[in-house]
């Protein structure tokens, strides 16, 4: 859901995502990440008077922005991805015509120093997408075991210096609390001696802690089956990922659901009698073009995968 830089937000793969949903004017659609409303506004432009859009977001700031849109076709739910089914049920919606999931963190979240998601500003070490509940990164780092910290940074950040970083964090907190992004970035910088050109030494650690504290991969794994369950036959699911771990989950899930279920070997059953797959993959993975990446460098890692309910 990344955007363009301080003060601006441009939804990544905006046109491609809306096209992928193959919008019917009278259809019902879900934008799983309202963000600052780029995708939602583009979907509303293609809906007729009878069309409906449900937007979800866990970020209270995004929810406040969405409430400013005066359009009776738009409804809003303050929830993470895993609340999709409940949000549809509350409104009495059955199956829908399309669902868009735009994963990861948005530019407004990165560029708002108070959210503590970026090492570019010295700010309270928060990183929660939903600031109304849950534990901050600072609170978690104050109590987590060294082994836990190491596993989070290694698994979610794919950081090879995870052990050294965790050891340094635990040693440092014996002397003072690690409560700001500046403290964390400086500490990681001392430990990580080599890094990819142009990348800050703390990039992977910050990313890992953000993904962990917001349960981003768990939320993704929970919502994908809900999407398949609530799509109409012919309904489209489009998922935009920004991180290899996210994309791996999406790719694997869509591939599994687009193949017939595995049956035990030796069953006397013909291929024609196998249950049908639930999804059909639509086209190849879509990435931003050169023009979009030049205008919005943060979009360069984006990849969108699309599938249709059989």
N, C-alpha and C positions, 0 to 999 in steps of 0.2 A: 504493500500500500504506500510505497515511498513516493515522495514528491520532489519538488524542484530546488528547495533551499530556503533559507530564512524568509519568513513572511509569505511564502507562496506554497501552494499545493496543487500539483497536477497528478491526476490519477494515471497510473501506469497502464499501458495497453488499453486505453479508454475505448477507442473505436473498435479495436479487435475484440474486446471482452463483450461489448454490447452486441456486436455482430454475431459472436459465438452463441449467444443466448437465443438467436432467431426469434425475436420478440413478436408476439401476437398482440394486436391492439387491445383485445379484451382479456388478456391473460393475467395470471397471478405470478408474481416474481418475488424472490428474496435476494436482497443485497446483504450478505453476511457481515460486511464491514463497512458501515456508513462512512467513517473517517471524516472527511470534510465534504462529502456528498457528490463528488465528481461522477462516479458511476451511477449513483442513484438519480441524479438530475438527468443524465443521458438516457437512462431507462424510462424515466417519466416522460421525456420528450417523445418517445416512440409509443407510449401507451395511449389508448383512446380513453374516453370518459368512463368506460366500464372497467378498464384495467386497474390493477391494484399492485402496490409494491410494499413489502414489509422490509424495513431496514433494521439490522441489529448492530449494536456496538457496546463494548464493555467500558469505554472511556467516557466519563461524565461530560467532558468538554465536547466530544463529538455529539453526544446526546443533546446537549444544549444548542449546538449548531443546527441539528436536524429539526428541533422544535421551532426554529425560525422559518422553516419552509411552510408556507401556507398552501397546502395542496391536499384536498380530501382523499386523494388516491394513495397518499403515503401514510403508513403507520410505522411506529417505532417501538423497539423494545431494548431496554438497557440490560444486555446480557452478553455473555461470552458465547462462542459457537455452540457449546454443548446444550444451550437453552433453546436451540432451534425448534425442536418438536413441541416443547411446552409453549413457545411463542405462537406457533401455528394453531395449536389446540385452543388456546385462550381466545383466539379470534374466530374459531369455528372453521378454519381453513382445512380442507382435506389435502389432496395432492396439488402441487403447483407446477407451473409451466417451465420454470427455470430458476436456478440458484447460482449466484456468483459468490465465491470466497476469495478475498484478497488478503493474503496472509502477511504476518510480520508487523513491523512498526512503521508508523507514518512519519513524514517529514515534520509536521507540527509537533509530534511527540519528541522527536530528536532535537528539534530546534528550540523547544521550550526548556530553558535551563532548569526550571524548578522541578521538572519531571525526573531529573537525575539519570537520564538514559545515555548521555553522551559525555565523553572525556574532554570535549571542546570547552566546556564550562565547568567551573568549580561550583558544585551545588549539592544539596542533600542527596544522599545515595538512596534513591527510592526505586525507580524503574518499574513500578506497577502500572499496568495499562488501566486498571480500574482502581483509582486512588481512593475509592469509598470503602474498600475492604481489603483484608489480607495483610501479609507481612511484607515489609520493605526489604530490599537487599541488605541494607545496613543491619536491620534486626536479625536477618537470617545469618549473616556473616558473624555476628556477635555470639551466636550459640552453636553453629554447626561444627561438627568434628572435622579434623584435618582431612580424613579419608573422604568424607562427604563432599567437601569443597573441591578436592582433587577430582573426584568422579564427575561432578557437575561441569567443571571447566574443561575436562578432557572429553566427556561425552557430547556436550552441547556446543563446545567451542572448537572441538578438534584441535586442541592446543597441546603441543608436545612438551611444553614446559609446565604442565598442570601441577605436577608434584612439587616443583620448586616454588610455584606461586602459592599453593595452598600452605606450604610450610612457612613461607614468609608472612602470609596473612595471619596465621595463628600466632607466630612469634610477635608480630607487631601489635596485635590486639591485647597482649599482656601488658603493654605499656600505655596504650591509648586506644579509644574506640575508633573504628574505621567508619566514619559517618558521612564522608563527602566523596564525590566523584574524583576530585583532585587528589585526595589521599590514595584512593585505590589505583588511579592511573599511575601516580608516581611510584607506588610500591611495585606494581607489575613491571613498570619500565626498568626498574633496577634489576629485576630477575631475568627478564627476557632480553637476551643479548643480541639475537639476530631476528630479523623479521622481513617479510616480503617488502620490496621497494614500494614506497608510498603508503605503507600501512603502519599505523601507530601500534607500538608493541602491546597496548592494552585492548586492541580491537576484538580479538577472539574471546578474551575474558569477559568484557562487557556484554558481548553478544550472548555468551553462554549463560551468564547470570540473569539476563533479561528473559531469555527463552525459558529458563528454569522457574524463575519467580512467578511468571505468568502462565506456567503450564502449557506453553504454546503447542508443543508436539502432542501432548495428551488431548488438548482441546480439538486439535485437527483429527486425531484418530477417533475421537468420540463423534464428531460431526459428520464424517464421510458416510458412515452407514445410515445416519438419519437423513442425509440428502437423498441417497438412493431410495430409501423407503418412502419419502414424501414427494418424489417426482412423478408426474404423470407419464404414461407411455409416450415417447416422443419428446419428453421434457429434457432440457439440457442442464448439465452441471459444468461450470467453468471455474477452474482454480488457478490463481496466480500465486506462485511461490517466489521467494527471494533468497532462499537458503537451501543448500544441498540436502540437509536433513529433512526439511519439509518436502522438497520435491521428491525425494526418495519414497516417503510415505505415500504421497499422492500417486506417483507413478505405479508403485507396487499395488496399491488398492484398486486403482482403475483397471490395471491389467488383470488382476485376479477376478474382478467382477465382469470382465468382458470375455471370460472363458467359461465353458461349461464346468459345473462343480466336479471336483475329483471324486470318483467312485472307487470303492475297494476293488482291487484287482481280482479277476476271475468271476465277477458278477455276470450272469447270463443276460446281458442287456446290449441292444444294438445302439449305434451312434445316434440314430434318429430318435431313440427313446430317452436320450439324456435330457435332463432339465435344461432349458435355455439359459444362456448367460443373462445377467440383469442389465448390463450396459453394452453399448457399442462405442468404441473409441472414434472420435471425430477428428480426422486430419492428424497432422504431426504436432509436436510441441511448438508453440509460437513464442518467439522472443522479440523484444523491441528492435526496431530498425535503427540504422545509423543516425537518422535525423532525430529520433526520440532520445537516443543515448547522448547525443551531443547537447541537446537542449536540457536534458535531465540525467546527469551522470549516475545518479543513484538508481536509475532504472536498469543499468547494464546487467545485473544479475537476475532479472525477472524471467520467469518462464511460465507460460500458461498451457494447461492441459484441459481438453474438452471431451466430454462423453455424453451420450444420449441414452435415456432409459429405453430399454427394448420393450 
